[in-house]
Amino acid sequence: MGKKYEVGEELTGKVTGIQPYGAFVALDDATQGLVHISEITYGFVRDINDYLTVGDEVQVKVLEVDEQAGKISLSIRALQEPPASMQRPGRPRKSLQEKVKEHDADGFNSLKDKLTDWINRSGY
């Protein structure tokens, strides 16, 4: 690696290679990083070639730096506005556990009660 890069840094780089899993971006003459396919843009990306070509200059954000392995994870998506369909103003997101507690608590409790009854009837 050439220059030291910091997580959160926003840079301009040049696409040097494209693979099915991501695009390699040169940050300087001695350093390149990888933009994973999931970090190209919002939504599903089937083919990176639909979005990038070798030689393109792109704006990227540094997500992770692994100095020991000499790897830098980059994102183009992190510098884009999320589409309106992905923004939900005024509605906080609930965790899966909160949804289970909210909607399925009665169902699980009745099963729990029945299980206790079944165990008692079986003589154990």
C-alpha positions as a printed Julia matrix, in Angstrom:
124×3 Matrix{Float64}:
   0.0     0.0     0.0
   1.17    3.49   -0.79
  -0.52    6.32    1.11
  -2.4     5.59    4.35
  -6.16    5.74    3.89
  -8.69    6.29    6.67
 -12.18    4.81    7.11
 -14.78    7.38    6.04
 -12.45    9.15    3.63
 -14.04   10.17    0.31
 -11.79    9.86   -2.74
 -11.72    9.81   -6.51
 -10.33    6.67   -8.11
 -10.12    4.93  -11.46
 -11.7     1.55  -12.23
  -8.85   -0.81  -13.15
 -10.67   -4.13  -13.29
 -14.1    -5.71  -13.1
 -14.92   -9.15  -11.72
 -18.33  -10.76  -11.12
 -18.02   -9.94   -7.38
 -16.84   -6.31   -7.63
 -14.72   -3.62   -9.23
 -11.09   -2.8    -8.45
 -10.41    0.92   -8.12
  -6.94    2.52   -8.14
  -6.66    5.19   -5.46
  -3.07    6.1    -6.35
  -0.18    4.57   -8.28
   0.51    1.96   -5.56
  -2.91    1.37   -3.98
  -6.17   -0.08   -5.15
  -9.3    -1.13   -3.32
 -12.36   -3.22   -4.05
 -15.93   -2.01   -4.45
 -17.99   -5.13   -3.71
 -20.97   -5.65   -6.03
 -23.34   -4.82   -3.15
 -21.65   -1.41   -2.78
 -22.04   -0.29   -6.42
 -25.53    1.21   -6.05
 -28.83    0.76   -4.23
 -30.9    -2.17   -5.38
 -29.88   -5.42   -7.05
 -26.87   -5.39   -9.38
 -26.82   -8.37  -11.71
 -23.9    -7.25  -13.88
 -21.37   -4.65  -12.77
 -20.62   -3.87  -16.42
 -24.06   -2.22  -16.6
 -22.78    0.41  -14.14
 -19.0     0.64  -14.57
 -16.32    0.18  -17.21
 -12.55   -0.03  -16.89
 -11.11    3.47  -16.99
 -14.11    5.2   -15.36
 -13.32    7.78  -12.69
 -15.52    7.18   -9.66
 -16.15    8.78   -6.29
 -15.69    6.24   -3.49
 -15.84    6.12    0.29
 -13.42    4.01    2.34
 -15.39    1.45    4.37
 -12.57   -0.65    5.82
  -8.77   -0.77    5.75
  -6.96   -4.03    6.5
  -3.3    -3.0     6.57
  -2.01   -6.5     7.36
  -3.75   -8.02    4.33
  -3.21   -4.88    2.25
  -6.92   -4.62    1.42
  -9.2    -1.61    1.24
 -13.0    -1.96    1.0
 -14.69    0.85   -0.89
 -18.26    1.95   -1.6
 -19.83    4.02   -4.36
 -23.32    3.51   -2.92
 -22.37    5.19    0.39
 -22.05    8.48   -1.48
 -25.47    8.21   -3.16
 -28.87    9.3    -1.86
 -31.06    6.3    -1.08
 -34.06    6.05   -3.42
 -37.32    7.46   -2.06
 -38.77    3.94   -1.86
 -36.07    3.0     0.67
 -36.62    6.05    2.88
 -39.28    5.79    5.57
 -39.44    9.11    7.39
 -41.23    9.1    10.72
 -41.38    5.3    11.05
 -38.62    3.78   13.14
 -37.6     0.32   12.02
 -38.46   -2.56   14.31
 -36.14   -5.47   14.9
 -37.25   -8.97   14.0
 -37.51   -9.81   17.71
 -39.82   -6.82   18.31
 -42.06   -7.96   15.43
 -42.22  -11.5    16.85
 -43.13  -10.21   20.3
 -45.77   -7.9    18.83
 -47.51  -10.33   16.46
 -46.77  -13.86   17.6
 -46.66  -13.69   21.39
 -50.15  -15.18   21.83
 -49.47  -18.06   19.44
 -46.26  -19.02   21.19
 -47.81  -18.74   24.64
 -50.72  -21.04   23.75
 -48.3   -23.6    22.39
 -46.26  -23.29   25.58
 -49.39  -23.87   27.7
 -50.42  -26.87   25.59
 -46.94  -28.36   25.82
 -47.1   -28.21   29.62
 -50.51  -29.9    29.51
 -49.27  -32.61   27.12
 -46.27  -33.33   29.35
 -48.51  -33.6    32.41
 -50.86  -36.03   30.62
 -47.99  -38.21   29.41
 -46.92  -38.91   33.0
 -43.42  -37.4    32.83
